[in-house]
Amino acid sequence: MRNWQIERRKRTRHLIELGGLVVKAGIVDLTGDDRAMIYGALIWMADKLNGVDGERARELWAGKGKEAFATEQEKKAPTTSHIRRDGT
């Protein structure tokens, strides 16, 4: 496979993953799949990140995202029985 094909597939996968985040966050349903509204919200986010409170927004949003990913992982993880070594 040629290098440009590999790079194109990497880029395609990256874009698909980013689109998946939009769906996972519920944005598509909440906006009725209105592409202009979604794009406008993303532009608003970019403006916020470039603004005076950009660092604070990064901290808040990253924390919320990490928490959501952790919660999702907990739901997927198989539960184990908490039996003590003495059998009780």
VENGI-V739696 format. One record per backbone hydrogen bond with DSSP energy under -1.0 kcal/mol. CO is the residue of the C=O (numbers start at 0). NH is the residue of the N-H. Records with the same first field share a line. If there is no record, write none. Layout:
CO=NH, NH
This chain:
1=5
2=6
3=7
4=8
5=9
6=10
7=11
8=12
9=13
10=14
11=15
12=16
13=17
14=18
15=19
16=20
17=21
18=22
19=23
20=24
21=26
22=25
25=29
26=30
27=32
32=34
33=37
34=38
35=39
36=40
37=41
38=42
39=43
40=44
41=45
42=46
43=47
44=48
45=49
50=53
52=56
53=57
54=58
55=59
56=60
57=61
58=62
59=63
60=64
61=65
62=66
63=67
64=68
65=69
66=70
67=71
68=72
69=73
70=74
71=75
72=76
80=82
83=86
